[in-house]
Amino acid sequence: MDVLRPPLVRIGGRVYRKNLIQEQEFPHEEEEDFCAGPGDCADEAGDAFVVEETERGFQCRVEVPSPLYKYIIGKKGETKKRLETETRTSISIPKPGVEGEIVITGQHRSGVVSARTRIDVLLDSFRRKQPFTHFLSFALNQPAIQESFLHFKEQVLDKCSKDHGVSSSLFQNPAKLHLTLGTLVLLNEQEIQKACDLLQRCKEDFVDQITGGQPLTVEVAGVEYMNDDPAMTDVLYAKVHMKDGSNRLQMVADQLVERFVASGLMLKEWDRVKLHATVMNTLFRKDPTEERNNTMTGKSSFKERESFNGQNILKLFQNFYFGEVQLDSVRLSQRFSSDASGYYATSGQL
C-alpha cells in the first residue's frame, strides 16, 4: 500500500482514511479493525449523526442489521471491549437475531463520536463483504422474448455443440431473463423498505420526467461477450437498445444507480450501467442451482470456471433478433427466489 495514498471510505457524506493492519484468519471472519486508536477517527464528524446529551453524559443510537452485530462484538467480544476501552464508552448491542439499535454511551461527547465513527467504518467494511441479496432489474421475460431465446438456444446447440465447452447447462433460465442495473445488500426489513421508498422517490423525481410516464420500447438484438478472448468466453449477453435511438433507458439506469449509491444502499462499480441481458454464463455449468443473475459483481466470480469457445456463436448469431419489449417497471428483485411467473420475487417496484 502507498502510505501517502491510503484507501478512503465514504460514510455519511464524509471521507475517512482506512488504515490497513495485519489481518488474522478466523473460521467465521469475526474480527477486523481499521482504526489503531481514538485519534484516527476525527471527533468533529459528530455532525453526521445525532449525539444526545443525557443526565449521565452523552449517547448515540445507530441502526444496525442483526447479521452485522458479530463484527462489532468480535472474537470473544474483543472488538467491543477494545472500542469501549479506547473511547471510554459503553456499547449496548441487542441479542443475536433481534433487530434493534446499538446504543453508545459515555461521559464525553468526543468519546461517543469516536466510537460511533469507528463502528461505522467497521460496518462499512464488512457490509462490502456480504453477498448481495437484492438487485434492481428490468424484466425481459415476456413470452415473445422467451420464445426467441429458446429458438436461439436450440440453434446454438444444433450448430455449435461441438465447440469446446458449449452445452445446454450454460443457458439462462428464460423465465428470468433480465437487465441488472445494480446490486444491493439489504439485511433486514427496514433496509428493504428504505430501498422501496427510495425507488418511489426516484419515480417522482426523474423517472417519469425521462420516460414521459410511458413504457420504454426497447429492442433486444445481437450478442456480445464480456472478456477479451472469444475463444475463452465466460459470459455471452444480448444487447439492448432503445427502439427510437434515444438514450433514455441509459439515463434512467444511470440516474437510478447514482441515487442508490448516494443513499449508501448500493456500491459504485462503474461510471455508467452496462445494459446487457445474460444469455450464457459458465457459472451456470458449475452449479445448476446457481443464481442466474448478475454477471457484473457476483461473489461467485471466484469459482473455478470452464470457459467455452464462443467464436462460432458470435459469427453465426452476431445479429440474432430476440424481439421488442415494453419496459414499464423497475423492480427491486430478491436473489434466490421465484414468483408465480418464474421471475424473481419482487420486494418493490416503480
C-alpha positions in Angstrom: 0.0 0.0 0.0 1.2 3.5 -0.8 1.2 5.2 2.7 0.8 8.6 1.1 -2.4 7.4 -0.7 -4.3 5.2 1.7 -7.8 3.8 0.7 -10.7 6.1 1.5 -14.1 5.2 2.9 -17.1 7.5 2.5 -19.6 7.5 5.3 -22.4 10.0 6.0 -21.1 12.5 3.4 -17.6 12.4 4.9 -14.4 10.8 3.9 -12.1 8.7 6.2 -8.8 7.0 5.6 -8.7 3.3 6.1 -5.6 2.2 7.9 -4.6 -1.3 7.0 -3.5 -3.8 9.6 -2.1 -7.3 9.5 -5.2 -9.5 9.4 -5.6 -12.8 11.1 -7.8 -15.6 9.7 -10.6 -16.8 11.9 -13.1 -19.6 10.9 -16.1 -17.3 10.7 -14.4 -14.0 9.8 -15.3 -12.4 13.2 -13.0 -9.5 13.8 -11.2 -6.8 11.9 -10.3 -3.2 12.9 -9.3 -0.2 10.9 -8.5 2.4 13.5 -5.4 1.9 15.6 -6.5 4.5 18.2 -9.1 7.1 19.1 -7.1 9.8 17.3 -7.5 8.0 13.9 -11.2 9.0 13.6 -12.0 12.7 13.6 -14.2 13.7 16.5 -15.7 16.6 14.6 -17.6 14.0 12.4 -20.3 14.1 15.1 -22.4 16.4 12.9 -23.0 13.5 10.6 -25.2 11.8 13.2 -27.1 12.7 16.4 -25.4 12.7 19.8 -27.8 13.3 22.6 -26.9 14.8 26.0 -28.2 12.9 28.9 -28.1 13.2 32.7 -25.1 10.9 32.8 -23.3 12.3 29.8 -23.9 11.6 26.1 -25.3 8.8 23.9 -25.7 7.9 20.3 -28.0 5.4 18.7 -27.2 3.6 15.4 -29.4 1.2 13.5 -27.5 -1.9 12.6 -29.0 -5.1 10.9 -28.6 -8.0 13.3 -26.4 -10.1 10.9 -23.7 -7.4 11.5 -23.7 -7.5 15.3 -20.9 -10.1 15.4 -18.5 -7.8 13.6 -18.8 -5.2 16.3 -18.6 -7.8 19.1 -15.6 -9.5 17.5 -14.0 -12.8 18.5 -14.7 -13.5 22.2 -16.0 -9.9 22.5 -12.6 -8.4 21.9 -13.6 -5.8 19.3 -16.3 -4.4 21.5 -14.1 -4.4 24.6 -11.3 -2.6 22.7 -13.7 0.0 21.4 -15.1 0.7 24.8 -11.7 0.9 26.4 -10.1 3.1 23.9 -13.1 5.5 23.6 -14.1 5.3 27.2 -17.7 4.4 26.3 -20.2 1.7 26.9 -21.7 -0.1 23.9 -25.0 -1.9 24.2 -25.9 -4.4 21.5 -29.2 -6.3 21.1 -29.3 -10.0 21.4 -28.3 -12.0 18.3 -31.1 -12.2 15.8 -33.1 -9.4 17.5 -33.4 -6.2 15.4 -32.8 -3.0 17.3 -30.4 -0.1 17.9 -26.9 -0.2 19.2 -26.6 2.4 21.9 -23.2 4.1 22.7 -23.0 6.0 26.0 -20.1 7.9 27.6 -19.3 10.8 29.8 -17.6 12.7 27.0 -19.1 13.6 23.7 -15.8 13.1 21.9 -15.6 9.5 23.0 -19.1 8.8 21.9 -18.4 10.3 18.5 -15.1 8.4 18.1 -16.8 5.1 19.0 -19.7 5.8 16.5 -17.3 6.7 13.7 -15.2 3.6 14.3 -18.3 1.4 14.3 -19.4 3.0 11.0 -16.1 2.2 9.4 -16.2 -1.4 10.6 -19.7 -1.9 9.4 -19.0 -0.4 6.0 -16.1 -2.8 5.5 -17.9 -5.9 6.5 -21.1 -4.9 4.5 -18.9 -4.8 1.4 -18.0 -8.5 2.0 -21.6 -9.7 2.2 -23.1 -11.4 -0.9 -25.8 -9.3 -2.5 -29.4 -10.1 -1.5 -31.3 -7.9 -4.0 -30.9 -6.1 -7.3 -32.6 -3.5 -9.4 -33.9 -5.1 -12.6 -35.9 -4.7 -15.8 -37.7 -8.0 -16.6 -37.2 -9.3 -20.2 -39.2 -12.5 -19.8 -42.1 -11.6 -21.9 -43.5 -14.6 -23.8 -42.2 -13.5 -27.2 -38.7 -12.9 -25.9 -38.7 -16.3 -24.1 -39.7 -18.0 -27.3 -37.0 -16.3 -29.3 -34.4 -17.1 -26.6 -35.4 -20.8 -26.7 -35.0 -20.7 -30.5 -31.6 -19.1 -30.1 -30.6 -21.9 -27.6 -31.8 -24.6 -29.9 -29.9 -23.2 -32.9 -26.7 -22.7 -30.9 -26.8 -26.3 -29.6 -27.6 -27.5 -33.1 -24.7 -25.7 -34.9 -22.1 -25.1 -32.1 -22.4 -28.0 -29.7 -19.1 -29.5 -30.8 -17.3 -26.3 -29.9 -15.2 -26.5 -26.8 -17.3 -26.1 -23.6 -20.6 -25.4 -25.3 -23.5 -27.3 -23.6 -27.2 -26.7 -22.6 -26.2 -26.1 -19.0 -24.7 -22.7 -19.9 -28.0 -21.0 -20.8 -30.1 -18.6 -18.7 -33.5 -19.7 -17.4 -35.8 -18.0 -20.0 -38.3 -17.0 -17.2 -35.5 -15.0 -15.5 -34.2 -13.0 -18.5 -33.5 -9.5 -17.3 -31.3 -6.4 -17.2 -29.4 -5.9 -14.0 -28.9 -2.2 -13.1 -27.1 -2.7 -9.7 -26.9 -5.0 -6.7 -27.7 -4.3 -3.1 -27.0 -5.8 0.3 -30.3 -5.5 2.3 -30.0 -7.3 5.6 -33.4 -6.7 7.3 -36.9 -5.5 6.6 -36.1 -1.9 7.4 -33.4 -1.7 4.8 -35.7 -3.4 2.2 -38.4 -0.8 3.0 -35.8 2.0 2.7 -34.9 0.8 -0.8 -38.6 0.5 -1.8 -39.2 4.1 -0.6 -36.2 5.4 -2.5 -37.4 3.7 -5.6 -40.7 5.5 -5.4 -38.9 8.9 -4.8 -36.8 8.2 -7.9 -40.0 7.7 -9.9 -41.3 11.1 -8.8 -38.0 12.9 -9.0 -36.8 11.9 -12.5 -38.0 8.6 -14.0 -41.5 9.9 -15.0 -39.8 13.0 -16.5 -37.4 11.0 -18.6 -40.0 8.4 -19.8 -42.9 10.8 -20.1 -44.8 8.4 -17.9 -44.9 5.9 -20.7 -43.2 2.4 -21.1 -39.8 2.4 -22.9 -39.8 0.4 -26.1 -36.5 -1.4 -26.5 -35.1 -4.0 -28.9 -33.1 -7.0 -27.8 -30.8 -7.8 -30.7 -27.3 -9.1 -31.2 -24.9 -10.9 -28.9 -21.5 -9.9 -27.4 -19.0 -11.4 -25.0 -17.6 -10.0 -21.7 -14.0 -10.9 -21.8 -11.1 -10.2 -24.2 -10.8 -13.6 -26.0 -13.9 -15.0 -27.7 -12.3 -18.5 -27.7 -12.3 -18.3 -23.9 -15.8 -16.9 -23.2 -17.4 -16.9 -19.8 -20.4 -14.7 -20.4 -22.4 -14.1 -23.5 -25.0 -11.5 -23.4 -27.8 -10.0 -25.6 -27.5 -6.3 -26.4 -30.4 -3.9 -25.6 -31.1 -0.5 -27.1 -34.0 1.9 -27.3 -36.0 1.4 -30.5 -36.2 5.2 -31.1 -32.4 5.5 -30.9 -32.6 7.7 -27.8 -30.5 7.3 -24.6 -33.5 7.4 -22.2 -33.0 3.8 -21.0 -29.4 4.6 -20.2 -30.4 7.8 -18.5 -32.9 6.0 -16.2 -30.4 3.3 -15.4 -27.5 5.7 -14.6 -29.6 8.1 -12.5 -31.2 5.2 -10.5 -27.8 3.8 -9.7 -26.4 7.2 -8.8 -29.3 7.9 -6.4 -28.9 4.5 -4.7 -25.2 4.9 -4.4 -25.7 8.3 -2.8 -28.1 6.8 -0.3 -25.5 4.2 0.8 -27.7 1.3 -0.3 -25.5 0.4 -3.3 -21.8 0.5 -4.1 -20.5 2.4 -7.1 -18.8 0.0 -9.5 -18.9 1.6 -12.9 -19.1 5.1 -14.4 -22.3 4.0 -16.3 -24.5 1.0 -16.3 -23.7 -1.6 -18.9 -27.1 -2.5 -20.4 -27.0 -6.2 -21.2 -29.0 -9.4 -20.8 -27.0 -12.5 -19.9 -27.9 -15.5 -22.2 -25.0 -17.8 -21.4 -22.7 -18.0 -18.4 -20.1 -20.5 -17.3 -21.1 -20.1 -13.7 -24.4 -22.0 -14.5 -22.3 -25.0 -15.6 -20.7 -25.4 -12.1 -24.0 -25.4 -10.2 -27.4 -25.7 -11.9 -29.0 -24.1 -8.9 -26.6 -21.1 -9.1 -28.4 -17.8 -9.2 -28.6 -17.0 -12.9 -28.5 -13.3 -12.2 -25.7 -10.7 -12.2 -22.6 -11.1 -14.3 -21.0 -7.9 -13.2 -20.5 -8.2 -9.5 -21.3 -11.8 -8.5 -19.5 -13.1 -5.5 -19.4 -16.4 -7.4 -16.7 -14.9 -9.7 -14.1 -16.6 -7.5 -15.4 -20.0 -8.5 -13.3 -22.1 -10.9 -14.9 -21.6 -14.3 -14.6 -23.6 -17.5 -14.7 -21.2 -20.4 -16.3 -22.0 -23.8 -15.3 -21.2 -27.3 -17.8 -18.6 -28.5 -16.2 -17.7 -31.8 -18.7 -19.6 -34.0 -21.7 -18.4 -31.9 -20.6 -14.8 -32.4 -20.2 -15.3 -36.1 -23.5 -17.1 -36.6 -25.7 -15.2 -34.2 -24.0 -11.8 -34.1 -27.2 -10.1 -35.2 -29.8 -12.5 -33.8 -33.1 -10.7 -33.1 -34.7 -11.6 -29.8 -37.5 -9.2 -30.1 -39.1 -6.0 -28.9 -40.0 -5.3 -25.3 -42.1 -2.7 -23.4 -40.2 -1.8 -20.2 -42.8 -0.4 -17.8 -41.3 -1.0 -14.3 -38.0 -1.2 -12.4 -38.1 -4.0 -9.8 -36.3 -4.5 -6.5 -35.8 -8.2 -7.1 -34.8 -10.7 -4.5 -32.0 -13.0 -5.2 -32.5 -16.8 -4.9 -36.3 -16.5 -5.4 -39.1 -17.1 -7.9 -42.6 -15.8 -8.2 -45.6 -17.4 -9.9 -44.3 -16.4 -13.3 -40.9 -17.9 -12.7 -39.2 -14.5 -12.4 -37.6 -13.3 -9.3 -39.8 -12.3 -6.3 -40.3 -8.6 -6.2 -39.8 -6.6 -2.9 -40.9 -3.4 -4.6 -41.2 -1.7 -8.0 -41.9 1.6 -9.7 
